[in-house]
Amino acid sequence: MPFVAYVHAEDREPGPEGRPPWEPNWRVWRWIVAAVFVAYAATRTDGAVEALLVFVVFGLACRAALEALPNGDGLKEYKQ
């Protein structure tokens, strides 16, 4: 059967980080877990402390997104 021969024709090497695609990206999850703990602390406080903790949660979520998304250097590395 020729179809069976092509099933594993494109086995890929691990990604640029050297980890298999099924392995979780722990650098992202550490920021998410920190954001969850700070969000819980924000729900237990009032006033200015709560507002400060909400800003911290936003910052932690942005750090997680920065780790998860590919490098966004734009055209800095563009070569003709």
TATA-V810021 format. One line per field, one symbol per residue. ss: DSSP state (@ for helix, = for strand, . for the rest). A space follows every 50 residues. Layout:
BEGIN
ss = ???
END
This chain:
BEGIN
ss = .@@@@@@..................@@@@@@@@@@@@@@@@@@....@@@ @@@@@@@@@@@@@@@@@@............
END
